[in-house]
Amino acid sequence: MRISFIVIGVLLAAVFSHGAEQIPPHRARQIAEACPEKSTVMPRQPRRVLIWNTPAHLMEKDPHKGYCIPYGSVAFESLGRKTGAYEPVISDDLAVFLPDNLRRFDAIILNNASGPWITPTDADLVREVFRKTGTDKAGVEQILRRSLLDWASDGGGVVIIHYAIAANRHWPEFRELVGATFTGHPWNEEIGVRIDAPGDPLVAAYEGRSFRIADEIYEYGPPYDRSRLRVLMSLDAQATNMNVKWITRKDGDFALAWVKTWGKGRIFNTSFGHRTELYWDRRLLRFYLDGIQFACGDLDSPTEPQGAGR
C-alpha cells in the first residue's frame, strides 16, 4: 500500500506541473488511483503521445473550458505515466503540428479540442518557428493540414475524444480523417450501450457485454458510414429513452466508438468524455488506454468494417 501511495504522489506532482491545478486535488488523486496499474500490452518501443488541448485563443469560447478538458488532461497524462505505456506531452501550441515537431509523436489524443485550431493566428505567424514556413496565413494552414494528414498516413495514430470530432469544420479532410461529422447530442442522461464487436480487444474493458453509461451522447452525420468504419459500440435503442428531442437520424444507427485507418495510420473515436465523473471510471479509463495503445501501434485490433448491416 505504501508503494501505491508513493506512485500516486509522483503522478500528482507530474500532473500538477502541467496545469492540473485547474481541478480539485482530490479529483486528480481519484483519477490517478482509478487508472490501471499496468498497460494492456507492453509497448513495442518507447512511445510519446501528444495530448492536444484547445489553443488559448479559442479556449474562451470552448464549451468544455474548465470542465472535461482539464479532467481529460489529468487522466491521459496519468494513464501514460502510471502504466508506462507512453510518455505524455500536453500542449496547446500549434507549432507541434509542424512536420519536424509532429514526427516526435507516435499518437495524438484530441482532448475535446474544439474550434478551427488548425488555422494559425496572426500571433503565430510572427513567431520564428512559423516564419520559416511563410507569412501567408492560408499557406501556413495548408502546410499544417498536410503535415497532420501525411503524419497519420505514414503510421501516426489519432484518438478523438468526444467534442474533438466537431473541430475544424471548415476543413473537409478532417472529417474524412476522423470518420464523421458531429450533428448534435440528443442525450445527456443514462443510455444503454450495445457492443458491436464483442470479441474485439478494444472492448475488453467491458468484457464484450452491453452496459449503461450516463454522458452527453452524440449522433453523427456524413461521412459516417458503417461500410467504411469498424464500429465497436453503439446506442441500444431498446434500452434508451428515444423520446428525447433533436434526434435527426432516421436509421437508428448511433455509433458511440469506432476505429478506422488512414493510410498506415490508426484512428480511434469515442463519443464518451463529457461528464467529469467519467474520468475516474475504471472501465472507461481502461477503454481509453486500449484505444491509445491501438493508436500507437502496440495493441493489435481489426480495423475492417463489419459492413453496412447492424
Secondary structure in CASP SS format (residue, H / E / C, confidence):
PFRMAT SS
TARGET T0000
AUTHOR 0000-0000-0000
METHOD secondary structure of the structure
MODEL  1
M C 1.00
R H 1.00
I H 1.00
S H 1.00
F H 1.00
I H 1.00
V H 1.00
I H 1.00
G H 1.00
V H 1.00
L H 1.00
L H 1.00
A H 1.00
A H 1.00
V H 1.00
F H 1.00
S C 1.00
H C 1.00
G C 1.00
A H 1.00
E H 1.00
Q H 1.00
I C 1.00
P C 1.00
P H 1.00
H H 1.00
R H 1.00
A H 1.00
R H 1.00
Q H 1.00
I H 1.00
A H 1.00
E H 1.00
A H 1.00
C C 1.00
P C 1.00
E C 1.00
K C 1.00
S C 1.00
T C 1.00
V C 1.00
M C 1.00
P C 1.00
R C 1.00
Q C 1.00
P C 1.00
R C 1.00
R E 1.00
V E 1.00
L E 1.00
I E 1.00
W E 1.00
N C 1.00
T C 1.00
P C 1.00
A H 1.00
H H 1.00
L H 1.00
M H 1.00
E C 1.00
K C 1.00
D C 1.00
P C 1.00
H C 1.00
K C 1.00
G C 1.00
Y C 1.00
C H 1.00
I H 1.00
P H 1.00
Y H 1.00
G H 1.00
S H 1.00
V H 1.00
A H 1.00
F H 1.00
E H 1.00
S H 1.00
L H 1.00
G H 1.00
R H 1.00
K H 1.00
T H 1.00
G C 1.00
A C 1.00
Y C 1.00
E E 1.00
P E 1.00
V E 1.00
I E 1.00
S E 1.00
D C 1.00
D C 1.00
L H 1.00
A H 1.00
V H 1.00
F H 1.00
L C 1.00
P H 1.00
D H 1.00
N H 1.00
L H 1.00
R C 1.00
R C 1.00
F C 1.00
D C 1.00
A E 1.00
I E 1.00
I E 1.00
L E 1.00
N E 1.00
N C 1.00
A C 1.00
S C 1.00
G C 1.00
P C 1.00
W C 1.00
I C 1.00
T C 1.00
P C 1.00
T C 1.00
D H 1.00
A H 1.00
D H 1.00
L H 1.00
V C 1.00
R C 1.00
E H 1.00
V H 1.00
F H 1.00
R H 1.00
K C 1.00
T C 1.00
G C 1.00
T C 1.00
D C 1.00
K H 1.00
A H 1.00
G H 1.00
V H 1.00
E H 1.00
Q H 1.00
I H 1.00
L H 1.00
R H 1.00
R H 1.00
S H 1.00
L H 1.00
L H 1.00
D H 1.00
W H 1.00
A H 1.00
S H 1.00
D C 1.00
G C 1.00
G C 1.00
G E 1.00
V E 1.00
V E 1.00
I E 1.00
I E 1.00
H H 1.00
Y H 1.00
A H 1.00
I H 1.00
A H 1.00
A C 1.00
N C 1.00
R C 1.00
H C 1.00
W C 1.00
P H 1.00
E H 1.00
F H 1.00
R H 1.00
E H 1.00
L H 1.00
V H 1.00
G C 1.00
A C 1.00
T E 1.00
F E 1.00
T E 1.00
G E 1.00
H E 1.00
P E 1.00
W E 1.00
N E 1.00
E E 1.00
E E 1.00
I E 1.00
G E 1.00
V E 1.00
R E 1.00
I E 1.00
D C 1.00
A C 1.00
P C 1.00
G C 1.00
D C 1.00
P H 1.00
L H 1.00
V H 1.00
A H 1.00
A H 1.00
Y H 1.00
E C 1.00
G C 1.00
R C 1.00
S C 1.00
F E 1.00
R E 1.00
I E 1.00
A E 1.00
D E 1.00
E E 1.00
I E 1.00
Y E 1.00
E E 1.00
Y E 1.00
G E 1.00
P C 1.00
P C 1.00
Y C 1.00
D C 1.00
R C 1.00
S C 1.00
R C 1.00
L C 1.00
R E 1.00
V E 1.00
L E 1.00
M E 1.00
S E 1.00
L E 1.00
D C 1.00
A H 1.00
Q H 1.00
A H 1.00
T C 1.00
N C 1.00
M C 1.00
N C 1.00
V C 1.00
K C 1.00
W C 1.00
I C 1.00
T C 1.00
R C 1.00
K C 1.00
D C 1.00
G C 1.00
D C 1.00
F C 1.00
A E 1.00
L E 1.00
A E 1.00
W E 1.00
V E 1.00
K E 1.00
T E 1.00
W E 1.00
G C 1.00
K C 1.00
G E 1.00
R E 1.00
I E 1.00
F E 1.00
N E 1.00
T E 1.00
S C 1.00
F C 1.00
G C 1.00
H C 1.00
R C 1.00
T H 1.00
E H 1.00
L H 1.00
Y H 1.00
W H 1.00
D C 1.00
R H 1.00
R H 1.00
L H 1.00
L H 1.00
R H 1.00
F H 1.00
Y H 1.00
L H 1.00
D H 1.00
G H 1.00
I H 1.00
Q H 1.00
F H 1.00
A H 1.00
C H 1.00
G C 1.00
D C 1.00
L C 1.00
D C 1.00
S C 1.00
P C 1.00
T C 1.00
E C 1.00
P C 1.00
Q C 1.00
G C 1.00
A C 1.00
G C 1.00
R C 1.00
END
